[in-house]
Amino acid sequence: MVEVKAEDLPGAVPLQIALDLESGKELREVSVAPSGGSWTFETGVPVDRVGVNEDRGLLAWVKR
């Protein structure tokens, strides 16, 4: 599950989430509400790493 906590968003904003899989990187785009949100992604295989906002369009930190 990916959980996003948001601060000072003017409205819903798009956020790209990168799932690193054995077969390569899979990109998903979600819409983050001003209150934040959480998403579960079904991949069928283990996820090696989760990255958010790799294009640096929004300031984001990854906490494990």
PDB file of N, CA, C and O in Angstrom:
ATOM      1  N   MET A   1       0.847  -1.171   0.000  1.00  0.00           N
ATOM      2  CA  MET A   1       0.000   0.000   0.000  1.00  0.00           C
ATOM      3  C   MET A   1       0.893   1.234   0.000  1.00  0.00           C
ATOM      4  O   MET A   1       1.922   1.274   0.675  1.00  0.00           O
ATOM      5  N   VAL A   2       0.486   2.227  -0.759  1.00  0.00           N
ATOM      6  CA  VAL A   2       1.180   3.508  -0.809  1.00  0.00           C
ATOM      7  C   VAL A   2       0.265   4.528  -0.149  1.00  0.00           C
ATOM      8  O   VAL A   2      -0.885   4.689  -0.557  1.00  0.00           O
ATOM      9  N   GLU A   3       0.767   5.214   0.863  1.00  0.00           N
ATOM     10  CA  GLU A   3      -0.006   6.235   1.565  1.00  0.00           C
ATOM     11  C   GLU A   3       0.667   7.582   1.361  1.00  0.00           C
ATOM     12  O   GLU A   3       1.885   7.705   1.494  1.00  0.00           O
ATOM     13  N   VAL A   4      -0.133   8.590   1.037  1.00  0.00           N
ATOM     14  CA  VAL A   4       0.386   9.934   0.803  1.00  0.00           C
ATOM     15  C   VAL A   4      -0.286  10.892   1.772  1.00  0.00           C
ATOM     16  O   VAL A   4      -1.512  10.945   1.870  1.00  0.00           O
ATOM     17  N   LYS A   5       0.535  11.644   2.483  1.00  0.00           N
ATOM     18  CA  LYS A   5       0.039  12.720   3.339  1.00  0.00           C
ATOM     19  C   LYS A   5       0.353  14.025   2.626  1.00  0.00           C
ATOM     20  O   LYS A   5       1.474  14.232   2.161  1.00  0.00           O
ATOM     21  N   ALA A   6      -0.629  14.894   2.542  1.00  0.00           N
ATOM     22  CA  ALA A   6      -0.466  16.127   1.774  1.00  0.00           C
ATOM     23  C   ALA A   6      -0.496  17.352   2.685  1.00  0.00           C
ATOM     24  O   ALA A   6      -1.130  17.353   3.740  1.00  0.00           O
ATOM     25  N   GLU A   7       0.209  18.396   2.244  1.00  0.00           N
ATOM     26  CA  GLU A   7       0.202  19.682   2.945  1.00  0.00           C
ATOM     27  C   GLU A   7       0.015  20.798   1.935  1.00  0.00           C
ATOM     28  O   GLU A   7       0.703  20.843   0.915  1.00  0.00           O
ATOM     29  N   ASP A   8      -0.898  21.681   2.212  1.00  0.00           N
ATOM     30  CA  ASP A   8      -1.082  22.918   1.444  1.00  0.00           C
ATOM     31  C   ASP A   8      -1.324  22.708  -0.045  1.00  0.00           C
ATOM     32  O   ASP A   8      -0.868  23.511  -0.860  1.00  0.00           O
ATOM     33  N   LEU A   9      -2.027  21.653  -0.411  1.00  0.00           N
ATOM     34  CA  LEU A   9      -2.363  21.479  -1.824  1.00  0.00           C
ATOM     35  C   LEU A   9      -3.570  22.357  -2.156  1.00  0.00           C
ATOM     36  O   LEU A   9      -4.509  22.432  -1.363  1.00  0.00           O
ATOM     37  N   PRO A  10      -3.562  23.017  -3.307  1.00  0.00           N
ATOM     38  CA  PRO A  10      -4.679  23.884  -3.678  1.00  0.00           C
ATOM     39  C   PRO A  10      -5.916  23.104  -4.135  1.00  0.00           C
ATOM     40  O   PRO A  10      -7.013  23.658  -4.205  1.00  0.00           O
ATOM     41  N   GLY A  11      -5.737  21.848  -4.436  1.00  0.00           N
ATOM     42  CA  GLY A  11      -6.800  20.969  -4.918  1.00  0.00           C
ATOM     43  C   GLY A  11      -6.173  19.630  -5.249  1.00  0.00           C
ATOM     44  O   GLY A  11      -5.024  19.373  -4.888  1.00  0.00           O
ATOM     45  N   ALA A  12      -6.914  18.779  -5.931  1.00  0.00           N
ATOM     46  CA  ALA A  12      -6.366  17.475  -6.323  1.00  0.00           C
ATOM     47  C   ALA A  12      -5.230  17.681  -7.321  1.00  0.00           C
ATOM     48  O   ALA A  12      -5.328  18.515  -8.221  1.00  0.00           O
ATOM     49  N   VAL A  13      -4.153  16.918  -7.155  1.00  0.00           N
ATOM     50  CA  VAL A  13      -3.002  17.008  -8.058  1.00  0.00           C
ATOM     51  C   VAL A  13      -2.589  15.599  -8.486  1.00  0.00           C
ATOM     52  O   VAL A  13      -2.731  14.653  -7.711  1.00  0.00           O
ATOM     53  N   PRO A  14      -2.078  15.452  -9.715  1.00  0.00           N
ATOM     54  CA  PRO A  14      -1.616  14.140 -10.166  1.00  0.00           C
ATOM     55  C   PRO A  14      -0.268  13.800  -9.537  1.00  0.00           C
ATOM     56  O   PRO A  14       0.568  14.677  -9.316  1.00  0.00           O
ATOM     57  N   LEU A  15      -0.073  12.532  -9.258  1.00  0.00           N
ATOM     58  CA  LEU A  15       1.189  12.056  -8.698  1.00  0.00           C
ATOM     59  C   LEU A  15       1.541  10.748  -9.386  1.00  0.00           C
ATOM     60  O   LEU A  15       0.705   9.852  -9.496  1.00  0.00           O
ATOM     61  N   GLN A  16       2.774  10.642  -9.845  1.00  0.00           N
ATOM     62  CA  GLN A  16       3.230   9.421 -10.499  1.00  0.00           C
ATOM     63  C   GLN A  16       3.923   8.533  -9.469  1.00  0.00           C
ATOM     64  O   GLN A  16       4.798   8.985  -8.731  1.00  0.00           O
ATOM     65  N   ILE A  17       3.521   7.275  -9.430  1.00  0.00           N
ATOM     66  CA  ILE A  17       4.109   6.286  -8.532  1.00  0.00           C
ATOM     67  C   ILE A  17       4.790   5.235  -9.400  1.00  0.00           C
ATOM     68  O   ILE A  17       4.169   4.657 -10.292  1.00  0.00           O
ATOM     69  N   ALA A  18       6.078   4.991  -9.131  1.00  0.00           N
ATOM     70  CA  ALA A  18       6.859   4.021  -9.899  1.00  0.00           C
ATOM     71  C   ALA A  18       7.033   2.754  -9.071  1.00  0.00           C
ATOM     72  O   ALA A  18       7.505   2.807  -7.935  1.00  0.00           O
ATOM     73  N   LEU A  19       6.653   1.625  -9.639  1.00  0.00           N
ATOM     74  CA  LEU A  19       6.815   0.327  -8.992  1.00  0.00           C
ATOM     75  C   LEU A  19       7.932  -0.405  -9.718  1.00  0.00           C
ATOM     76  O   LEU A  19       7.798  -0.720 -10.901  1.00  0.00           O
ATOM     77  N   ASP A  20       9.022  -0.678  -9.033  1.00  0.00           N
ATOM     78  CA  ASP A  20      10.131  -1.421  -9.640  1.00  0.00           C
ATOM     79  C   ASP A  20       9.873  -2.908  -9.452  1.00  0.00           C
ATOM     80  O   ASP A  20       9.828  -3.413  -8.330  1.00  0.00           O
ATOM     81  N   LEU A  21       9.705  -3.594 -10.570  1.00  0.00           N
ATOM     82  CA  LEU A  21       9.437  -5.026 -10.582  1.00  0.00           C
ATOM     83  C   LEU A  21      10.614  -5.739 -11.224  1.00  0.00           C
ATOM     84  O   LEU A  21      11.456  -5.108 -11.863  1.00  0.00           O
ATOM     85  N   GLU A  22      10.673  -7.043 -11.057  1.00  0.00           N
ATOM     86  CA  GLU A  22      11.740  -7.831 -11.681  1.00  0.00           C
ATOM     87  C   GLU A  22      11.751  -7.631 -13.197  1.00  0.00           C
ATOM     88  O   GLU A  22      12.812  -7.636 -13.821  1.00  0.00           O
ATOM     89  N   SER A  23      10.576  -7.457 -13.781  1.00  0.00           N
ATOM     90  CA  SER A  23      10.463  -7.306 -15.234  1.00  0.00           C
ATOM     91  C   SER A  23      10.664  -5.868 -15.714  1.00  0.00           C
ATOM     92  O   SER A  23      10.644  -5.612 -16.918  1.00  0.00           O
ATOM     93  N   GLY A  24      10.856  -4.938 -14.795  1.00  0.00           N
ATOM     94  CA  GLY A  24      11.050  -3.538 -15.175  1.00  0.00           C
ATOM     95  C   GLY A  24      10.202  -2.611 -14.325  1.00  0.00           C
ATOM     96  O   GLY A  24       9.580  -3.031 -13.350  1.00  0.00           O
ATOM     97  N   LYS A  25      10.188  -1.357 -14.706  1.00  0.00           N
ATOM     98  CA  LYS A  25       9.465  -0.340 -13.949  1.00  0.00           C
ATOM     99  C   LYS A  25       8.047  -0.196 -14.492  1.00  0.00           C
ATOM    100  O   LYS A  25       7.830  -0.142 -15.702  1.00  0.00           O
ATOM    101  N   GLU A  26       7.092  -0.136 -13.576  1.00  0.00           N
ATOM    102  CA  GLU A  26       5.695   0.070 -13.939  1.00  0.00           C
ATOM    103  C   GLU A  26       5.253   1.393 -13.327  1.00  0.00           C
ATOM    104  O   GLU A  26       5.377   1.590 -12.118  1.00  0.00           O
ATOM    105  N   LEU A  27       4.741   2.300 -14.151  1.00  0.00           N
ATOM    106  CA  LEU A  27       4.325   3.614 -13.676  1.00  0.00           C
ATOM    107  C   LEU A  27       2.816   3.664 -13.516  1.00  0.00           C
ATOM    108  O   LEU A  27       2.069   3.189 -14.372  1.00  0.00           O
ATOM    109  N   ARG A  28       2.384   4.240 -12.417  1.00  0.00           N
ATOM    110  CA  ARG A  28       0.957   4.436 -12.155  1.00  0.00           C
ATOM    111  C   ARG A  28       0.752   5.905 -11.813  1.00  0.00           C
ATOM    112  O   ARG A  28       1.594   6.515 -11.154  1.00  0.00           O
ATOM    113  N   GLU A  29      -0.353   6.466 -12.255  1.00  0.00           N
ATOM    114  CA  GLU A  29      -0.664   7.845 -11.910  1.00  0.00           C
ATOM    115  C   GLU A  29      -1.938   7.864 -11.081  1.00  0.00           C
ATOM    116  O   GLU A  29      -2.936   7.238 -11.438  1.00  0.00           O
ATOM    117  N   VAL A  30      -1.892   8.590  -9.973  1.00  0.00           N
ATOM    118  CA  VAL A  30      -3.036   8.718  -9.083  1.00  0.00           C
ATOM    119  C   VAL A  30      -3.334  10.200  -8.910  1.00  0.00           C
ATOM    120  O   VAL A  30      -2.527  11.054  -9.276  1.00  0.00           O
ATOM    121  N   SER A  31      -4.482  10.491  -8.357  1.00  0.00           N
ATOM    122  CA  SER A  31      -4.857  11.860  -8.042  1.00  0.00           C
ATOM    123  C   SER A  31      -4.854  11.998  -6.525  1.00  0.00           C
ATOM    124  O   SER A  31      -5.561  11.273  -5.825  1.00  0.00           O
ATOM    125  N   VAL A  32      -4.052  12.937  -6.024  1.00  0.00           N
ATOM    126  CA  VAL A  32      -3.941  13.145  -4.576  1.00  0.00           C
ATOM    127  C   VAL A  32      -4.854  14.296  -4.179  1.00  0.00           C
ATOM    128  O   VAL A  32      -4.722  15.408  -4.690  1.00  0.00           O
ATOM    129  N   ALA A  33      -5.773  14.027  -3.272  1.00  0.00           N
ATOM    130  CA  ALA A  33      -6.665  15.059  -2.748  1.00  0.00           C
ATOM    131  C   ALA A  33      -5.898  15.932  -1.753  1.00  0.00           C
ATOM    132  O   ALA A  33      -4.848  15.517  -1.262  1.00  0.00           O
ATOM    133  N   PRO A  34      -6.393  17.119  -1.448  1.00  0.00           N
ATOM    134  CA  PRO A  34      -5.727  17.966  -0.450  1.00  0.00           C
ATOM    135  C   PRO A  34      -5.544  17.269   0.901  1.00  0.00           C
ATOM    136  O   PRO A  34      -4.645  17.623   1.664  1.00  0.00           O
ATOM    137  N   SER A  35      -6.391  16.284   1.196  1.00  0.00           N
ATOM    138  CA  SER A  35      -6.272  15.546   2.455  1.00  0.00           C
ATOM    139  C   SER A  35      -5.325  14.355   2.349  1.00  0.00           C
ATOM    140  O   SER A  35      -5.070  13.689   3.353  1.00  0.00           O
ATOM    141  N   GLY A  36      -4.794  14.068   1.149  1.00  0.00           N
ATOM    142  CA  GLY A  36      -3.912  12.914   0.944  1.00  0.00           C
ATOM    143  C   GLY A  36      -4.704  11.732   0.429  1.00  0.00           C
ATOM    144  O   GLY A  36      -5.817  11.896  -0.070  1.00  0.00           O
ATOM    145  N   GLY A  37      -4.138  10.539   0.547  1.00  0.00           N
ATOM    146  CA  GLY A  37      -4.835   9.345   0.091  1.00  0.00           C
ATOM    147  C   GLY A  37      -3.968   8.115   0.220  1.00  0.00           C
ATOM    148  O   GLY A  37      -2.799   8.204   0.594  1.00  0.00           O
ATOM    149  N   SER A  38      -4.549   6.956  -0.093  1.00  0.00           N
ATOM    150  CA  SER A  38      -3.784   5.709  -0.084  1.00  0.00           C
ATOM    151  C   SER A  38      -4.280   4.831  -1.225  1.00  0.00           C
ATOM    152  O   SER A  38      -5.451   4.869  -1.602  1.00  0.00           O
ATOM    153  N   TRP A  39      -3.354   4.034  -1.768  1.00  0.00           N
ATOM    154  CA  TRP A  39      -3.641   3.193  -2.917  1.00  0.00           C
ATOM    155  C   TRP A  39      -2.954   1.850  -2.742  1.00  0.00           C
ATOM    156  O   TRP A  39      -1.853   1.768  -2.197  1.00  0.00           O
ATOM    157  N   THR A  40      -3.613   0.800  -3.209  1.00  0.00           N
ATOM    158  CA  THR A  40      -3.040  -0.535  -3.257  1.00  0.00           C
ATOM    159  C   THR A  40      -2.963  -0.939  -4.727  1.00  0.00           C
ATOM    160  O   THR A  40      -3.940  -0.811  -5.466  1.00  0.00           O
ATOM    161  N   PHE A  41      -1.801  -1.425  -5.143  1.00  0.00           N
ATOM    162  CA  PHE A  41      -1.593  -1.804  -6.534  1.00  0.00           C
ATOM    163  C   PHE A  41      -1.371  -3.305  -6.619  1.00  0.00           C
ATOM    164  O   PHE A  41      -0.503  -3.850  -5.936  1.00  0.00           O
ATOM    165  N   GLU A  42      -2.152  -3.969  -7.455  1.00  0.00           N
ATOM    166  CA  GLU A  42      -1.992  -5.400  -7.700  1.00  0.00           C
ATOM    167  C   GLU A  42      -1.003  -5.577  -8.845  1.00  0.00           C
ATOM    168  O   GLU A  42      -1.228  -5.075  -9.946  1.00  0.00           O
ATOM    169  N   THR A  43       0.085  -6.285  -8.591  1.00  0.00           N
ATOM    170  CA  THR A  43       1.091  -6.492  -9.628  1.00  0.00           C
ATOM    171  C   THR A  43       1.258  -7.962  -9.991  1.00  0.00           C
ATOM    172  O   THR A  43       1.732  -8.276 -11.083  1.00  0.00           O
ATOM    173  N   GLY A  44       0.880  -8.858  -9.104  1.00  0.00           N
ATOM    174  CA  GLY A  44       1.056 -10.287  -9.363  1.00  0.00           C
ATOM    175  C   GLY A  44       2.456 -10.792  -9.061  1.00  0.00           C
ATOM    176  O   GLY A  44       2.696 -12.000  -9.047  1.00  0.00           O
ATOM    177  N   VAL A  45       3.379  -9.871  -8.819  1.00  0.00           N
ATOM    178  CA  VAL A  45       4.765 -10.223  -8.485  1.00  0.00           C
ATOM    179  C   VAL A  45       5.243  -9.273  -7.390  1.00  0.00           C
ATOM    180  O   VAL A  45       4.654  -8.211  -7.191  1.00  0.00           O
ATOM    181  N   PRO A  46       6.316  -9.651  -6.673  1.00  0.00           N
ATOM    182  CA  PRO A  46       6.829  -8.763  -5.631  1.00  0.00           C
ATOM    183  C   PRO A  46       7.337  -7.432  -6.203  1.00  0.00           C
ATOM    184  O   PRO A  46       7.869  -7.377  -7.312  1.00  0.00           O
ATOM    185  N   VAL A  47       7.162  -6.383  -5.431  1.00  0.00           N
ATOM    186  CA  VAL A  47       7.661  -5.053  -5.798  1.00  0.00           C
ATOM    187  C   VAL A  47       8.986  -4.838  -5.074  1.00  0.00           C
ATOM    188  O   VAL A  47       9.054  -4.940  -3.849  1.00  0.00           O
ATOM    189  N   ASP A  48      10.037  -4.539  -5.836  1.00  0.00           N
ATOM    190  CA  ASP A  48      11.361  -4.326  -5.246  1.00  0.00           C
ATOM    191  C   ASP A  48      11.492  -2.948  -4.603  1.00  0.00           C
ATOM    192  O   ASP A  48      12.142  -2.798  -3.569  1.00  0.00           O
ATOM    193  N   ARG A  49      10.876  -1.953  -5.216  1.00  0.00           N
ATOM    194  CA  ARG A  49      11.020  -0.579  -4.733  1.00  0.00           C
ATOM    195  C   ARG A  49       9.822   0.233  -5.211  1.00  0.00           C
ATOM    196  O   ARG A  49       9.289  -0.003  -6.296  1.00  0.00           O
ATOM    197  N   VAL A  50       9.408   1.192  -4.386  1.00  0.00           N
ATOM    198  CA  VAL A  50       8.352   2.127  -4.764  1.00  0.00           C
ATOM    199  C   VAL A  50       8.958   3.517  -4.776  1.00  0.00           C
ATOM    200  O   VAL A  50       9.610   3.925  -3.815  1.00  0.00           O
ATOM    201  N   GLY A  51       8.747   4.233  -5.846  1.00  0.00           N
ATOM    202  CA  GLY A  51       9.220   5.611  -5.944  1.00  0.00           C
ATOM    203  C   GLY A  51       8.042   6.523  -6.211  1.00  0.00           C
ATOM    204  O   GLY A  51       7.095   6.137  -6.896  1.00  0.00           O
ATOM    205  N   VAL A  52       8.094   7.722  -5.678  1.00  0.00           N
ATOM    206  CA  VAL A  52       7.049   8.705  -5.957  1.00  0.00           C
ATOM    207  C   VAL A  52       7.686   9.951  -6.536  1.00  0.00           C
ATOM    208  O   VAL A  52       8.773  10.373  -6.142  1.00  0.00           O
ATOM    209  N   ASN A  53       6.977  10.513  -7.473  1.00  0.00           N
ATOM    210  CA  ASN A  53       7.370  11.804  -8.013  1.00  0.00           C
ATOM    211  C   ASN A  53       8.787  11.831  -8.548  1.00  0.00           C
ATOM    212  O   ASN A  53       9.533  12.770  -8.271  1.00  0.00           O
ATOM    213  N   GLU A  54       9.165  10.838  -9.295  1.00  0.00           N
ATOM    214  CA  GLU A  54      10.529  10.791  -9.821  1.00  0.00           C
ATOM    215  C   GLU A  54      10.790  11.885 -10.852  1.00  0.00           C
ATOM    216  O   GLU A  54      11.944  12.174 -11.169  1.00  0.00           O
ATOM    217  N   ASP A  55       9.712  12.504 -11.385  1.00  0.00           N
ATOM    218  CA  ASP A  55       9.909  13.616 -12.318  1.00  0.00           C
ATOM    219  C   ASP A  55      10.076  14.945 -11.585  1.00  0.00           C
ATOM    220  O   ASP A  55      10.293  15.976 -12.222  1.00  0.00           O
ATOM    221  N   ARG A  56       9.979  14.935 -10.271  1.00  0.00           N
ATOM    222  CA  ARG A  56      10.166  16.115  -9.414  1.00  0.00           C
ATOM    223  C   ARG A  56       9.123  17.209  -9.641  1.00  0.00           C
ATOM    224  O   ARG A  56       9.387  18.381  -9.374  1.00  0.00           O
ATOM    225  N   GLY A  57       7.939  16.832 -10.134  1.00  0.00           N
ATOM    226  CA  GLY A  57       6.866  17.802 -10.329  1.00  0.00           C
ATOM    227  C   GLY A  57       6.280  18.295  -9.018  1.00  0.00           C
ATOM    228  O   GLY A  57       5.754  19.406  -8.950  1.00  0.00           O
ATOM    229  N   LEU A  58       6.367  17.480  -7.980  1.00  0.00           N
ATOM    230  CA  LEU A  58       5.938  17.841  -6.630  1.00  0.00           C
ATOM    231  C   LEU A  58       7.039  17.439  -5.669  1.00  0.00           C
ATOM    232  O   LEU A  58       7.770  16.480  -5.917  1.00  0.00           O
ATOM    233  N   LEU A  59       7.156  18.156  -4.596  1.00  0.00           N
ATOM    234  CA  LEU A  59       8.121  17.792  -3.565  1.00  0.00           C
ATOM    235  C   LEU A  59       7.557  16.604  -2.794  1.00  0.00           C
ATOM    236  O   LEU A  59       6.444  16.677  -2.274  1.00  0.00           O
ATOM    237  N   ALA A  60       8.316  15.509  -2.716  1.00  0.00           N
ATOM    238  CA  ALA A  60       7.830  14.305  -2.045  1.00  0.00           C
ATOM    239  C   ALA A  60       8.978  13.607  -1.328  1.00  0.00           C
ATOM    240  O   ALA A  60      10.119  13.635  -1.789  1.00  0.00           O
ATOM    241  N   TRP A  61       8.669  12.985  -0.204  1.00  0.00           N
ATOM    242  CA  TRP A  61       9.627  12.169   0.539  1.00  0.00           C
ATOM    243  C   TRP A  61       9.081  10.758   0.614  1.00  0.00           C
ATOM    244  O   TRP A  61       7.870  10.554   0.701  1.00  0.00           O
ATOM    245  N   VAL A  62       9.969   9.794   0.580  1.00  0.00           N
ATOM    246  CA  VAL A  62       9.582   8.393   0.730  1.00  0.00           C
ATOM    247  C   VAL A  62       9.972   7.950   2.124  1.00  0.00           C
ATOM    248  O   VAL A  62      11.133   8.057   2.519  1.00  0.00           O
ATOM    249  N   LYS A  63       9.003   7.455   2.864  1.00  0.00           N
ATOM    250  CA  LYS A  63       9.248   6.943   4.214  1.00  0.00           C
ATOM    251  C   LYS A  63       8.864   5.478   4.207  1.00  0.00           C
ATOM    252  O   LYS A  63       7.760   5.120   3.795  1.00  0.00           O
ATOM    253  N   ARG A  64       9.781   4.621   4.668  1.00  0.00           N
ATOM    254  CA  ARG A  64       9.508   3.184   4.674  1.00  0.00           C
ATOM    255  C   ARG A  64       9.156   2.724   6.058  1.00  0.00           C
ATOM    256  O   ARG A  64       8.892   1.540   6.266  1.00  0.00           O
TER     257      ARG A  64
END
